[in-house]
Amino acid sequence: TVDAGDGSGQVRYAALPRDQQAKGLKERLRDYAQKVYKKTKTVVQEERTDVVCMRENSFYIDTVKAFRDRRYEYKGLTKAWKKKRVKAESSGDKGAQKNAED
């Protein structure tokens, strides 16, 4: 039995209208959660649909392109200096070897 809320006393839960059943259940659940988990606020998760794709944002595009360009430049320079080092080692020139290693 549940308090009817209108001062008429106790009423069976099944005899209450659906909205009052839902209200009573929510209230009891809130009280239970408050006692057991010390939590009163209910967190609602909602699905968002208006998310901006990173591919559409010019900042991300520019950042990725700049990183790619720097990487290719670095790889090219590494390859060029490796060739210079190998050439200096094969020629036996100590000054050129030191310059290529630095």
N, C-alpha and C positions, 0 to 999 in steps of 0.2 A: 504494500500500500504506500501511496505517496500523498503528500499534502497537496490538496487541490489548488491552493493559492488564492482562493476566493473566500476563505474563512469558513467553509462548510465542513471542514475536517478532512479525514483520510479517504482517498479514492483509490481503487485498484489501478495499477499502471496501465493495464490493457484497456481500461475504460476511458482513459484520457484521449483527447484529440491528438493527432500526429504532431502538431506544432508544439503542444505542451510536453509531449513525450520527448521530442528532440531537445527542448529547452531544459527539461529535467535531467536528461542524460548528459548534456553538455555541462550542466552545473555540477553534477556528481563527478564527472570525469575531471573537471577543473579542480574540485576539492581533493580528489584522490591524488592527482598529480602534484598539487601543492603540498600535501602531507608527505608523500613518498619521495618525490624528486625535488622538492623545494622550488618548484617552477610554476609560475602562474601565467606567463605570456605564451600564447600559441603562435608558433612561427609558421607562416604560410609560404609555401614554395609555389611560384607561378612560372609558367613557361614564357620566355621572352622570344619575340619573333623579329624585332627590329635591331638586329646586330649588324654592324658595319663590317663587311668582309675586308680583310687586310689587303687583298688584291685590289680593292677599289680605293684604298687610302694612299695618296701620293707619297706621304711620308715614308711608309713602309716600302713602297716600290723603290723610291730613291735610295733608301738605306741599303736594301738588298743589292741594287745595281752598283752602288759605290763599293760595297764589300767585295762583290764579284770582280770589279775592275781592279781594286787594290790587290786582290789575290792573284789575278792573272799577271799583273805587273811584277809582283814579288816572285812568282814562279819563273817568269821570263828572265829577271835579273839573276836569280839563283842559277839557272841553267847557263847563262852567259858567263858568270864568274866561275862556275865549275869548269867550263871549257878553258877559260884563261888559266886556271890552276893546273889543269892537266897539261896544258901546253907548256907552262913554266916548269913543271916537274920534269917533263920529257927533255926540255932544253938544258936543264941543270942550272939555270940562272937563279941565284939565291935572292937577289933583289926583287925579281919578278915573282918568285914564289911567295915571299913575305908580303908583297903588295896584293897578290891574289888571295891569300889566306885572310888578310884583314878586310 
